[in-house]
Each structure stands twice: as structure tokens, then as C-alpha cells.
Amino acid sequence: MADRILIVDDEKILRESISFILEKEGYTVAVASDGSEAYQKLLDDTFDLIITDIEMPQMKGIELLDKAIHLSPQTYLMVITAYGSIETAISALRKGASDYILKPIDFDDLIFRIRRLLDVKKLTLENQILRRELHQEINFSNIIGKSPAIQKIFQTISMVASTESTVIITGKSGTGKELVARALHYNSSRSDKPLIIVNCGAISESLIESELFGHKKGSFTGAVADKIGYFKAADGGTLYLDEISEMPLNLQVKILRAIEQKEFTPVGMSTPINVDVRIVASTNRDLKMEVEAGRFRMDLFYRLNVVEIHLPSLSDRREDIPLLVEHFIEKYSNKNHKHISGASNEVMRSLTNHNWKGEIRELENVIERAVIFCKDNFITMDDLPDVFKDNITLQLTEDSQSLDEMMKGLERHYIESSLRGNNNDKEKTARELKISLPTLYRRLKELNITQSR
């Protein structure tokens, strides 16, 4: 849907010229010859932006500005003024206008300013919606676990969140580092300000300085307009630098300066900009080893490492896996409009004993898939990927009463796995197992294997 713009000016030629240009740019445009007419249109309709002259009959631009702010606070306003009336334009900015433009109007400049204002408006609305959602969803309940390791993390977050200290979150990929960063932000005094998340490893080295600090128009090829960087976007809030170990060495000193001096200099500018940002960083590497290898600055490491929160692997907190499974079953059952009550004991044992190389992220993906394929009220082994069915450790359960039973269970599972891999072709299976076909049939009977599963 096209953005709606209201043009208010008593000069017909200027009013129609602006309208013509903006309609060619794809905007939906309405016009009014003075503030009074514009106010009536505001009563009947909504607009994303009002562009108004200041000096007009009936109702001047400043009075229209006051009324519009109260009537439609989400509408942005731009005032048109002559060079000799800049003080009036400044007054309008103080009252709530978003920008001003001087006569005679440069239409290219006008279009650029409109695009910038409407982009900011969209981002502001998106952030408001996202912030409401995150306030509802991001809290300690999203960090699942009752193990001593997780309880310690809860305590650390509670103590650190309200401070201004930098925090480094360590742990393998998929352990939930971003959840901890969100919990730190949304339990801090900065919770009503932006949380900006930057994946340092996902930005090319040639662009990362511009992305972080912004740039001035014309500062390099492709810089066709001024750009606000992540540091400025996070002003007043929290900047989460995910995988900080991927930051190029030449940029690390500028990050350090931004943290210590609370200022930075955009690309192509010489004047530094002040900023109030709390830094939370994360890494899946050992930063001390990175420092020793010369890939990470020691001074930046110590500046970041005021408080370290280390997230353990699932292998170190297996008692939390059933809780995580229940959480993800509920999450994806609701998402897929299903009524799944839980998982079978065999599934729980399998998931608890599994070696989760992808950590919580991998576990979540497995449960999401299982929920999709589940046809009953409980997730069974049939709903899990084949790797779980082929895992011989499934038979090493507390149900085994003797070494003989355990060995039979291992043999049964190994034969079943081979049969599945050979599409139940018993001759191929016998050759693969390096036994005769009669021996295979005898073992199938003794182990009560009736068909491949």
C-alpha cells in the first residue's frame, strides 16, 4: 500500500508541482490550500506525512502542526519555509515537526527527505510492535532448565542486567546466547530502548565499518546517501555483537574506542558522534586463545570481559533436555494447531542420550519436525529422523537386566538397521553382515524380528 502524503500550501503552482512529483514517485497524494482545509482532511482521513507551508491564510502551519500532533501523533510533519524564516522552522522542529525544507524547493532533496522520514516511520512502528512482542515473550521463562548450571546463569543475569557493565556470553553455537542477551536487555533500565543485534560474521569485511558506524554520502563508491550505523541505531539501548571473534583486527580498536569514549566517527566524517550504548558480546571461540594467536586485541578482550556468562553444552546439562523437549512440543503444537501432549518414554530416553552437536538449536529443529509428522497425541520414535532409529545406544537402557540381554538388544538393533538400509532385502543384508542367509533367518527368529521398522 502506497504511503499517503498531504500537501498544504496556499501557492497553487507549488502545491500542484509537489503533488505531481510525488505521485510520479508512487505516493498517494492529497492537497489543501491552507491549514483549515488540511485540518478537515485530517478529521476524515489518515496520512503518513504532512508537508505544510508555514505562512498561510485561515490557519498557519504552526497551528496546523499543533493540531495534527494531538489528532494523529503517528503522522510525520515536514514544514516548508523561506530562507529568512529559519527561526520559525526551528520552532516548528521543537514543537514536533520531523524536518523542514527551504524555498525554492529542490525536488531531488525533497524526495530524499521524504523517503528518509517514511523509512524511519516504518522502522519505528516495526520496533514498537517487536518490542511489545518481545516484552511478552523474552524473559527468564524462555531460558529453559533447572540444572545447577542454568540456575547459576539465572542468578548472574539477575545481578548483571540492571548494571551498565559490558557482558561477554560464551558457549558453543546453538546454546542460546542470543536468548541471554535479550534477557539482559529486557530486564535492564534500557528495556524501552532499542536492542540492536549484529552478527559480526555475516557482514563482509569491506562493509562492516560502515554498518557499525554509518557513513557520509559520497565517502566511498556506492555511498549514495548518509547512513546511520548500528551504534547510532542502538543509542540509549543495547548493542549485541554476536560472534565478536569474527571482527577484523583493524576495526577492533575502533570498537574499543566507542565503548570507552562513548563516541565514534562515521566513515567519511572527521567529527565524532556521542552515543550511549551498552555492549553485550558473544563468541563460540576461546577469546584467550584468539588473543594469544594475535587474532583478537588483548585490550578489547579485557574491556568486554567485565562479566562472562558461559552457556554449558547440552551434554553438561542432560537433566534439562526433557524440559526443553516439553517446551518445544508446546511451542510447535500451538504453531501448527495440533494437540500433542508429550513424547513417549523411548523418545525421551533417545533424545536425552543423543549427542547434540548442534546444541539446543538442533534439538528444537528435531522437535519441530516431529510435531509436523506426529499423527497422535504423543510423539513416538516413528516421528523422529532415521538417525535416532539407527543409534545403537537406544537399546542401552535401564531396562536391561543382564549383559546377555544388553548384547541381544544391540544385535537386534544392528540387524534392524541393516535391513532398513537394504530395503528389507535379506540376501543383501546377510552379505553386508557377512553371515549366511540361513544364519540371518535364525537370528531373526531368535531375536523376534518380524520386519524392518
Helices and strands as residue ranges (DSSP letters): E 4-8, H 12-24, E 28-32, H 35-44, E 49-53, H 61-71, E 76-81, G 83-85, H 86-95, E 99-102, H 107-137, G 140-142, H 148-160, E 167-170, H 177-186, E 195-199, G 200-202, H 208-213, H 230-233, E 238-242, G 244-246, H 249-261, E 263-264, E 273-274, E 278-283, H 287-292, H 298-304, E 307-310, G 314-316, G 318-320, H 321-335, E 342-343, H 345-353, H 359-373, E 378-379, G 381-383, H 386-389, G 392-395, H 403-421, H 426-433, H 437-446
